[in-house]
Amino acid sequence: SGAKSKVREVMNWLSYFAVEDLAWLGMAGMVKDFRKRTLQLADWDSKDNGSHTIYHSKVPFTYIWSPSLVARPKDWPHYCEVVGF
């Protein structure tokens, strides 16, 4: 039914952020250090969540796995690519 389809769509969308948050937990320190030391950029405001800031800023993102293994989801925005390994 249409309601079940909408629930699946919302759950899919939320799962994207859940995975991004988990990935961000692992990389946040490195990204913040790189921004500060190498690029000499200011830290993100403490109220900002880095992975959500990146998403809402539409920063191009590359996922490094084989599209033969897991195809790029059709509902991903144009700035998210899967390039293989």
C-alpha positions, 0 to 999 in steps of 0.5 A: 500500500501507499502508506507502507511504501512511504514508511519504507522510504522514510526508514531508508532515508533515516538509515542513511543518516544512521550510517553516516553518523556511525562513519562520522564517529570514526572519522571526525577527529581526523577530519577536524585535525586535517581542517585545522592543521592542513587547511587552516580552517576553523572548527565546526561550531559545536552544535553542528553535527559534521555528517549532517553539515556535509549532507546539507552543504551538498559536498560531493561524496565518493563511496569506494566499493564496487558498484557490481557488489552494491549498486548505487541507490537510485534515490541518492543525490547527484553528488554522491557517487560509487566509484569501485575499488 
